[in-house]
């Protein structure tokens, strides 16, 4: 107890400026319990938000420190409750973020310039940030527990809403698809393999660096700008064919055999192994579809379209026995929403903007039950295919009602209940936690006014 009092006394009584002659480099602007929030912490978080396109509702120098203070409350409780996280999941998440950030900004050097820190420092900061976020999420889940709502509770919530307050349910569609992949001539794949063998020879003979060839020729836009480097990944994060070869590499100076995946053809170079994760470079070359093969595939689907119009077989049968799309083939062609940020995730419902662009353009003017003419599109693997789609269902945008939107309303009530439980906990925790806010940081319209104690 005495140690805690001395710690709080030290943080509260000294301004804790880090000085270089008379110039302030950093300062403690908030203290929450035993933990300090530095001006530099807030600035770093502001840069992260800016980099990720996060928009804040209010002054960032008010919103961000309050968000950090709330996190400190959760972290303090997590220490008491001995909550821990899976360190492998933390590392995996950090590696993915670092790869994405470098790809987005252009290079490691540009990322270092943006944050004003070395790459290793950014990674360490991000690791701590992700670790704390995961602890907070577990703490919140423990505080909330499992929320179970009865139909009567959902109906009660709905009955209390005025007509103007009813949530708007946007237009959604359900779409079935059949795709054909144009054949790739043997001459094209042979030419690609010959190029990759030439790259291998140049690297193994010391004529060229693997990273230079990757920057010049690799058709993986995510890694080409980094010299083909993928960052540390586990086996489960890589395609099985790729992982089987990459994890068997021993010599960083040698290049792998040619590996074929659904994305194309690769050669791989080992950079480093750490336990069950690997960092490697790769060069990807994709076979090109010729105009002739594209026309042939379109003609085949056009014939299929005519047979469907003549009712020779159903769209579901065509999807099951003809379609190349393995994700929908066993689902009678029905597409499933994979957007993690969508409330329709895991269902066959899509808002128009959630559909792939080429499909959205075609579906927009279709009637329910109508089948489209063949059109070309890129898959999520960046393969050019020919497709036809059927609009299976359309639910027009409307004000929510219990008959059609019970699950959506239930989700709204659950989210509201979770928010109320956490808000109540934060308000109570504020009262029992020492908080000091420096002058110049207090004049804010805080979400939780209990930070400033008279």
N, C-alpha and C positions, 0 to 999 in steps of 0.2 A: 504493500500500500504506500509506504514512504517513497519507494522508488518511483511509483507512478506520479505521486505529488511533485517530486523533484523534477521529473521529466516535463510535466505540464507547466511547472513554474518556469523552467528554463525556456520553453518555447513561447510562453506568454510574455515573459519579461524582456527578453532580448528581441530586437528587431530582426536578428538573424540575417542581416545583409551580408552578402559576400562582396567585399570591397577590393577594388584595385585602385589605390590612392583614394580619390574622392568619387570615383565613378561606380555606380551600383551595377553589378553584373546580374545579381539575382536577389530575391528576397522571399521570405515567408509571408504569404498574404492571407492564408486561412490556417487555422489549427482545429482539428477535429479529434477529440480524445487525445491520444499520444502522437497522432500523425499530423505532419505538416503538408500543406499544399503550396508549392513554390510557383512564383510567377512563370518560370521556365516550363513547369509542368503544364500550365494552362496554355502557354504559347505553343508547345509541342502538340497538345491535343487539338488546338485550333488548326494547325497545319495538317494533321491527320484528317480532320473533318473536311477541310478544303480539298485535300487530295482525293478523298472518297466521295465528294459531292454531297456531303451531309449538310442540310439546311437547318439552322437553329431558329426557334421562335423567340427572338429577343437578342439582346446584347450578348455576344459570345463571352465577354469578360464578366458577365453575371451568370449566364446559363451554364457555361463549362465548369466554373468552380463549384457551383451548387451540385451539378451532376457528380463531380469528384467527391464532394462531401457526402452525398448519399451513398456512393460506393464505399467510402470509408466506414460508414455505419454498418453496411452489410459485411464488409471484411472483418470488422471487429467482432461481430456476432459469429462469423464463420470460425474465427480463432477459438472462441469459447466453445463452439460446437464441434471443433476438430474436423472441419470439412476439408477434404483434399480433392485434387483433380488428377486425371490421367496425364502424366507428363508427355507421353508419346503423342497424345492428341493435341497437346499444346504445341509441340515441335512441328507436327504435321500442318497445323493451321498457320503457324508462323511462316513456314517454308512456302506454303501456297500464297500467302499474302505478299511475301517478299518477291516471289516470281511475278505475281500480277502487277505489283507496284513498279518493278523495273520495266516490265513490258509496256505498261501504261505511260511511263514518263520517258522511256527511250533507252536508258542505260543506267548502270550503277553510279557512274560519275554524276549524272544529272540528278539521281535520287539523293546522293550525298550533298550536292549543291542545294537542292530544294530544302532539305532539313538542316543543313549546316552541320552535319555530323558524318563520321565514318560509317561505312556500311555495317560493320560489326556492332557499332553503337546503336544504330537504328534497329538492328535485329534483336539485340538484347532488350531494348526498350519495348519493342513489340511483343517479345516473349513474356515480359512481366505484365504488359497490358492484357494480353490474351489470357494468361494464367488468372489474373484477377477477375476478368470478365466471366470466366468459366466458374470460378468460385462463387461469384455473385449470383450467377444463374442457378447454381445448385442451392445456394442459401435461400433465394426467392422461392424456389420450388418446395423447399422444406417448410418455409413459413406458410405457404399457401396450402400445401397438401393437395389432395385430389378433390376437385370441385365437381359435385354431382348435382345436377339440376333436374327437377321434376317438370313434366309438361305444364303443370299448373303454374310454376314459377315463371316459365317463359311466357305463358298466356297473360299472367299478371303484369309482367313488364310491358308487354305489347299493349295491354288495355290502358296503361297509364300514359302512353305516348299520344301527343296530339297529332293530328294529320300532318302538320308541318314538320314534326320531329321524326316521322317515320324514315328510316334509312332508305336510300335509293338503291335498288338492285340493278346493276347494269345489264345490258343485253349480253346474253351468252349463246354460244352455238355448240353443237356436237357434230363432229366431222369424221367421215370415214375416208380412207385413202388407199389407192393401189398405185404402186410405183414399179417402174422397169428401169434397170440399169443398162445403159448402152454397153455393148461388148467392147472391150479394149483389145485391139489387134495385137497379136504376138509380137509383131515388129516393134510396137511401142514399148511393151514391157522389156523386150530384149535390149532396146536402146537405153532405157533407164538403168537396167542392171549393168550395162557396159559403162555408163557414166559413173555409177557408184564404184565399180571396180577400179576405174581410173583414179577416182578420188582416193580410194584406199591405197593404191600404189604410190600416189604423190605424198601421202602422209607417212606411210611406212618407210619410204626412201628418204624422207626429210626434205623433200622439195617444197612442200607447203604445210602450213599449220592446219589442223582440223578446223579450228575456230574460224580461220580466214575463209576456208571453203564454205563453212556453214553460213557465214554472213553473206557471201556472194551468191550461193546457189540454193540453200535450203528453202523449201516451200512451207515450212512451219513458221508463220509470222510471229508466233508467241516466243520462239526461242532463237530465231535467226539473228536478231539484232544483238543477242548475247553470245554470239559465237556458237549457237546450238545448245547452250547449257540449259538443263531442265531444272536444276536445283535438287535438293535432297528429297527423295520420295521412297515410299515403301513399295513392296511388290503389288499390294492391292490397289495402289494409285496408278499403276501402269497397266497397259494391255498385256494379257498373259504371254503372247508371242514375243513382245518386246522385253518383258521382265525376265523371261527364261534365258534370253541371250545376255542381257545387260548384267544380271546378277552372277553370271558365270565368267565375266571378264576378270582377268587378273592383272594384266600389264597395261598401265595407262598410256604407254607409247604405241600400243597396237590398236588396230581397228577391227571391229567385229565382222562377221559374215553379214551378208545382206539379209534383212528381216522384212517379211511382208506382214502388214497389218491392214485393217480396214481403211486406214488413212492413206496407204501407199507403201513405198519401199524405203527402208532406212538402213544407214550404217551408224554404228555407235562407238563412242570412245569413253572409257572409264576415266573419271576424275578422282573420285574418292568414295570409299565405303566407310560407313559408321554404323556398326551394329546391323540392324535390320533395314537400314536405309542406304540409298546409293545416290550419288550425284554423277551425272554423265552428260556428254554432249551427243547430239545426233544430227544427221542430215536427212531430211525427208524430200523425196521426189515423188510427184504424183503423176500417174499415167493420164495423158490427155485424151479426151473423147473426140473423135473425128466427127466432122459434119455429117459424113455418110452414116456412121453408126447412130448418131443422134436422130437423123431422119428415119432410119430403120426402126428404132425404138418407138418413135412417135407414130409411125404407120401401124405398128403392132398394137399400140394402145388405142389408136383410132378405130381399128377393127374390133377391139374389145368393147369400146364405147358403143359401136353400132349393134353388137350382139346384146349388150345390156339393154339398149333401147328396144330391141326386138323381143326382150324377155326370154332369151335363150337360157339364161341363168341369172342368179341374183348377184348383187354387188358383194354380198357377204361371201359367196362362193368364189368370186373372182379374187377377193382379197386373200382368202385362205389358200387357194391353189395356184395363183398367178403372181401375186405381189412379191417383190424382192424385199420389202420393208419388214425386217424381222421383229421390230418393236410392235407392229400392229397386226402382223399376219395371223397370229394365234388369237387375236381379239376381234376377228371378223372385220379388220380394217379400221376399227374405232381408235382414234387418237386419244392419248391420255395426257393431261396437263402436267408437265414436269417442272413448272415454274415455282421454285421454293417460296417466292414472295407473294404468290397468288393465293387467295382464299379458296380457289378451285383446285389447288394442287392435289394430284392423286385421283382426280375425277375426270370424266370425259368433257367437262364444260370448259369453254374458253371464252374470255372476253376477246373482242376482235383484235385488240392490240397484242394479245398474248399468242396469237397464231403466227407461224412463220410468215414473213412478209408476202411471199409469192402466193401462199394459200389464202391469206387474208384478202388479197386483192380479188381472187377468183370467187371466194365464198360470199363476199360482201353483197353482191347483187343477186345471189341465188335464192330460189324458193326451196322450202323443205321438201325433200324427196328428189330434188333435181340433181343430175349428174353432170359434171363439167366436161368440156372438151379437154384433150391432152394439153399439158403445158410443162415447161421445163422449170426446174428449181434446184437449189443447192440444199443438200441434207445438212444436219448438224455436224456431219463428218466432212463437210465441204466437198461432197461428191455431187456431180451433175447427174440428175435423173429426170425421167419423164413421169408425170403423174396425172391421175384423174382423181377427183374427189366427189363425194356425195354429201350433201347437207342433210344430216340425219334429223336434227332438231334445232329449233331456234326459240329462245325465250326472250321476248322483248323486254327492254328496260322498264321498270315499274317501281312504285312504292311497295315496300315489303308488306306481305300479308301472311297470316299464319298458315293458310291452306297450302301455299306454294313455297314458302321460304322459312319453314320451321327451323331447319338446321342452321341457316344463316343467322336467324334471330337468336337461336340458342348459343351460337358462337359469340355473338355480341354481348349477351347477358353474362356469359362465362368470363369474357375479357373485362367487363365492367366490374364483376365481383372480385376478380384477381386484383384489379387496380385499387379497389376500395380497401381490400385486406392489406395490401402493401402500403398504401397511403396512411392507414391507421397505425401500422407498425412504425413507419418512419416518424410520424408525429410523436408517438410515445418514446421512441429511441432518442429523439432530439432532446427531450426533457431531462434525460438521465446522462447526457453526454456533454463534456466540456467542449465549447465552441468559442473561438475567438476569430474575428474578422478584422483585418487591418483597415484603418481609415483610408478612404478612397475606393474601397471595395464593398462598402456597406450600402451604398445608395442604389439599391436594386429592387426590382419588383419580383421577389423570390416566389417560386411555386409553393414552398413551405416556409411561412413567415417565422417559424420558431427558431431560426438560426440566431437571430439577434435577441439576446435576453437582457431585459432591463434590470 
